[in-house]
Amino acid sequence: MEALWSVFTSYLNHFLFGIYPYICAGIFLVGSLLRFDRDQYTWRSGSSQLLRSHQLRWGSNLFHFGILFIFLGHFVGLLTPHWVYDIVITAGQKQVLAIVVGGIAGALVFVGLSLLLHRRLFDLRIRRTSTGIDIAILALLWVQASLGLITLPFSLAHLDGSMMMALSEWAQRIVTLRAGAADYVLEAALPFKMHMVLGMTLFLLTPFSRLVHIFSIPVWYLFRSWQIVRHRGGATARPGPVAAPHVAARRVS
């Protein structure tokens, strides 16, 4: 029985970390191209600020600020060959840097996502205008951020940088289409594996959700023109001629 379990776990590890990454990457690329070609109108983040801006500003800013650091950290940390940074920083020092910076950025993402998820679940108007995939993506991102924070104590047990080196070798072998990538994460702790699998799954789901707007890189958004928002008079307005609606100009996220 033990031998059978060993074979099963070995096969599962090979599938999840040797085959599944390419399935996710293929769907991510092809699905995103097809969506852009056939349904460009849905290629947006779907802002709900007009319905209720409370919690959105803090939640969105904390999430996006933190996720940018995390994305860049993962991209550079995992895909940069060891010999490139070895002359400046050791693997152990890189591990400590990743724990500190990643922990701070992860905490920002976690708080931001908590605010955004609470807002979408408990505000009735926003809940009614949300699709199932909107809520599912937010929930999965929240779980992913939680798993990332959970991996920090396990990273502290590898201050020599061994785990960092193993994960980097796995990522680089996947990107360069080299065999044996899954072997490097066979002994990784369960939280690391769950974090990796869910991260790949988020890429798989991107073409079917609002996450596709990450491709747009809307730099112009910082310099957008003001949007005119008109507010009708309240129910307590005095009888008499109809007053002109109150006009306000503001930027909408």
N, C-alpha and C positions, 0 to 999 in steps of 0.2 A: 504493500500500500504506500509506503514511504517513497519507494522508487517511482511509482506511478505519479505521485504528487510532485516529485522532483521534475519528472518529464513534463508534466502539465505546466508548472510554473516557468520552466525554461522556455517552452513553446509560447506561453502567454507573454513573457518578457520579450522574446524575439518579435512577436507580432506587434506589440504595443510600441516598441522602441526601435524596431528595424523596418517594419512595413507600414504601420499606421501613420508615421510622419509623412510618407509620400502620398498616401491616400488623402490626408488633410491638405497637403500642399497642392495636389492636383485639383481638388474641388475648390480650394481657395482661389486659385488663379483662373481656372476655366469658368467657374461659377461667377466670379466677379466680372470677367470680360463679357459673359453672356448677359448678365443683368444690366451692365452699362450699355450694351448694344440694343437690348430689347425693352428696357424699362427705366430710362434715365430719370423720369419724374420722381421715382422713389429713391433716387440716389441723394439722400439728405439725412440729417440727424433727427429731424422731426421735433423741433423745439416746442415745449409746452409752456414757455414763459408767459405768454399772454393769458393763459388760464390761471396761473398762480406762480409768482416769482419767489415767494417765500421758500427758503431752503435751497432754491436752485443756484443762486449766486455762490454761496459758500460750498455747496455740494459739488457743483460743476467745476469750480476753480480748483478746489482741493484735489478732485479726482484727476483732472487733466494735467495739472502741474505735477502731481506725483507719478502719473502713468508715463509721462514723457521721460522722467528720470529713470524709471524702471525699464522702459523699452530700450533706451540708449544703453543703460547699464548691462542688460541682458545681451544686447546685440554686440557690444564691444567686448564684454567680459567672456562670452561664450565663443565668439567667432575669431577673436584675435589669437594667433598662435603664441605659445608660451615664449618662444625665443624673441618675440618682438618687444615684450615688456620686461623680460628677465633682467635686462641691463639696468633697469630703473627700479623695479619692485619685484620682490620674491612672490612665489605662489601663496605663501602664508600671509604676507602683508596684503596681497590682493584679496584674500579671503576675508580678512578683518575689515578691509575697506568696503567690500561688498555687503558685509553684515551691517555695518554702521549706516552707510548711505542707503542701502536697500531697506533697512529697517525703518528709517525715517520716511522715505518715500512711500513704503508700503503702508505705514500708519496713516499718512495723508490720504492715500487711495482708499483705505478701509473706512475712514471717517467720511470722506466724500461720498462713497458709494452707499454707506448707511443712510446718509441724509437723502440721497436721490431715491433709494429704494423705499424708504419710509414715505417720502412724498408721493411716489407713484402708487403705492399700495393703499395709503390711507386718505388721500385726497379724492373724493368721489368723482369730481369732474375729470381729473387726470386719469383716474382708473378707467372711466368709461371710454376715454379716447385712446387708451393704450391697447395695443395688440398683445396676444399671448407671447409672441417672440420678444417684444419690448421688455416685458416683465421677466421672462426667462433669461434674457441676456444680462440684465442687471443683477439678477439673483446669481447667475453663474460667475459673473465678474466679482461679486461679493464673496462667494465661496473661494474663488481663485485667490483673492487678496488675503483671505483668512488662511488658506493653505500656505501662501508665501510667508506669512508671519509665523506660522507654526514651524516652518523649516528652520527658522533662525536658531533655536536651541540645538538642533541637530547639526547645524553648521558650526556652532561653537565647539562641538566635539571633534572637529576636523580643522583645527587652526593651523595645521601644517600645510593646508591647501590641497590635500589629496582629493577631497570630494570635488573641489572646484576644478581640478585638473581632469578628473574623470568625466564630469559633465561637459567640460569644454571639448574634450576629445570626442565624446558622443555627438555633440552638435556639429563639430567640424567634419566628422566622417559622414553624417547625414547630408550636409550641404555639398560635400565634394563627391558624393555617391560611392563612398568606400565601404567595403564589407566589414562586418564585425562591430558595428556601432553599438548594438544592443548589449554586447558583452560588458561594456564599460559602466553600465548602470545596473547590472544584475544584482550587486550587493548594496545598492543605494537604499536608504530608509524609505518606508512606505509614503510618508508625506512628500518627499521629493518626487516619487513616481506619480502620485496623485496630482501634484502640481504640474508636472510635465504633461501628463495625459489631458488634463482639463485645458491647459494652455493650447495644446494642439487642437483640441475639440473646438475651442473658440475661433481658431482660424478656419476650421471646417464650416462653422455656422455663419461666418462673416458675410458670404454672398447672399444669405437669406435674411439678413437683419440690417438695422441701421448702422452697424459697424462699418459698412462699406464707405462711409463718409471719411474714414481715415485716409483714403487714397486721395481725396480732393486737396488736402493740405491748403485750407482756405486762408492764406496769408492776407488776402484782400479783406477778410472779415474784420481785421483791426482798423481798416480805413473806410468801412462802409458808411453810407449816408444815413441820416436820421430817418426813422420811420414815424409817420404821423399816426397817433392813436387818439381817437375821438371817444370821449366819455359822455353818455347821455345824462340828462338831468335826473336827479334822484326822485324817489316817490314823495319826498317831503317838500318839493318845490311849490312855491306859492301860485295860486291861480292867476291867470293872466296870459299875456302873449307868450308864445313858445320861445323860450330862451335858446340862444345859439348853443350848441353843444360845446362843452369844454374841450379844448384842443391841447394836446401835450405831445411833445416830441421826445422820443427816447430811442435808444438802441435796443434791439431785441436779440437775445442770444439764441 
